């Protein structure tokens, strides 16, 4: 029989998958028109027709009854849930009261009560009976006939559904089909407006209805973790909010979000709703659709004391979503989770704290693998290039370069230091940073809480290094500006500041003859000085030494002289560049970073080729390669070698940990350590060739021994290289290129040192992380004030004092403690297992030997030798006063003092009855269970699982 009077054709709905969301016109043709024998509801309809032994429905009542049979089980389940909820909430106190008064309340009484409820509902649909009325209090004395339609006030509106995904409706089904419906005491076919939803508390509805957590009060750890993006994976099961409301009998739509405002839910967009619709998960395309995590809902069911079978019902309605939906969910969760992270209340237990760390690690990995895979690959290359650039820049600009005599034997201690300490420490710090994914302070606090002070020590060393490092970069800025002329100012002695000792080499004469030894010093009581050296010391720095007869002012640490305003401006420009590069984090493309990594070697290669073609270069190279074995007995030679190794490779500054903490968990850090350290060491070796080729040329032209040609300290780079550049065709062009290279290398190294400090403090202190821009501004302002001391005429003396006392001693102590803690506190076997977890193979015997035996012994010998054979500091002909040396020793030990201070603080606050119990408790590492949360299948193709083939 036909239902309705329309002649429209059969409509199958708005989606491709939901065949029951349609307008039924001809019931007897339903199966034929649907054409979907797999649909559960269609199968139910077929069975209902067969049970009634009828091929067609010949009247309206039978047609509707067939449909009722199809949906009867679902409607019965929903009705039963509502009754069960009222039994638990409304009648449960009455049951208890009856029992206290001696009455028996068993299952029979409860069943009778439920039947009575159903009878009351059934009676409301019988038109022949008078239905009990629920009349508002203000109308108790004013009874209206049921068939009398009241006058509706103008400001009164009928209840308007908010069109969300809920299947409920306030209009009865009987009235929808035109039957005799209950019209209520007002005689209206529309029931009175339902009570509005309660006002949401502490929740502001943002875009698409996604809640934004406002306020500043602490948030429970469990609540914050609901919004952690990493908890969502492709296997996570979800359930619609409407189903949760029904199954948990939460009442009106959205009540669950009012009662639990911080539970996670995602508001689907039109694309998400279409996806649900086509898969028969949702039957509506309009309104809001809320996705909820099944595990969260099951927790709510337990909190609501729902019957056990409810969990099974929830699981039956759960589903998995497409990866695109997961990606959109994570994007919406990330900013909210970052807000909540700063408000998490103190952890109630160590396990809870460790779970937080695990989720934080997984969030980084998921963020990399799911959203920024290509960007992270480029960023990975940028990190490798940045580490290499950091070493290259410090080779050329940083540290205290060895003097001429030291260079003759420098390669022997340098090679030993690289093999026994440099490369092993380089690999160790990269591996620790990549495994723990934290800055230096937090990493050492997790490895061994008792020695968390190592992290503060290396950060202080980086802090002290930054005092002078950017001043050296400012030198490069000045030389770039000075090179923008066709005639380089350091290529002649015709300037007003040149002294009688200045000699002007005949750059373009083509002469290959060297001046006779001592020819330029035979008739004078002072040594000759090149034009480049006088430009740097006299004109640029304004330093006047006692050895020059025409100098009348002697600079010292107590007489620094006036400010060099050109240098002040250059230094300010450097800090402005650093600030705007680091306040939000610098993001350079891989191509640019690799260009800046390769370009310095091109320039060094050109300078090397030019250097070996200059007359006398062979003398300098022979001097470089012919070691003076007697110099190995001098402790300063080994100290210079250690300083150069640490400055070139970077262990002990926290830079390596900061860089590698952003690596993917399974990045081949072993390959990075070998390749990068090899490149940096070759750079040091190549730099020595270039320097001594030019020193040989300068010795040839001046007639002086190589040991007297140039001065030590930072000025070596700005005297030797400019002199070589002035000897090249198109000198000003090459000079600009060279000093631009120094500026690029210096800035990248400066970024690394500053980032090590910023990363470590951001990981350790929430205030720094929250106010990163302000903190960097304060940090660089302080650097600028300290740098002003080195912008004076005698500022290079302050720089030399900082280089010697601010880095060398503290570095040796810091890296020695690192090896001891890893080997004997954390455990070398545990550390090797951590590396195997990341890489899939174990480091070989060489690495264990260096970490546990060779490295600590070698470093301890270096520390003891430096203390025993301490020599007061001097620079060129100037001897620092005793007070400066005493303060320098205390300053050198200030960074290392952080280690015992933090250890004492940790022991004092540790729990335990005895001192040894507290010490043992403080040495227990913070457990990091499965920090990568990624399978070893992601290993790079270049990795090997066989350990035996490794060193």
Helices and strands as residue ranges (DSSP letters): G 27-29, H 30-34, H 40-51, H 60-86, I 87-91, H 92-100, H 107-123, G 137-139, H 173-176, E 203-205, G 207-209, E 211-213, H 221-225, G 229-231, E 238-240, H 241-247, H 255-259, E 266-267, H 270-278, E 290-293, H 294-303, H 309-316, H 323-341, H 350-366, I 367-371, H 373-396, H 404-417, I 418-422, H 423-436, H 440-447, G 449-451, H 453-482, E 502-503, E 529-530, H 531-534, I 535-540, H 565-582, H 590-612, H 617-625, G 629-633, H 635-649, H 655-660, H 669-702, G 706-708, G 714-716, H 717-726, H 731-764, H 766-770, H 772-789, H 795-803, I 804-808, H 809-820, I 821-827, H 828-839, H 845-849, I 850-854, H 855-868, E 874-875, E 878-879, H 882-909, H 915-922, G 936-938
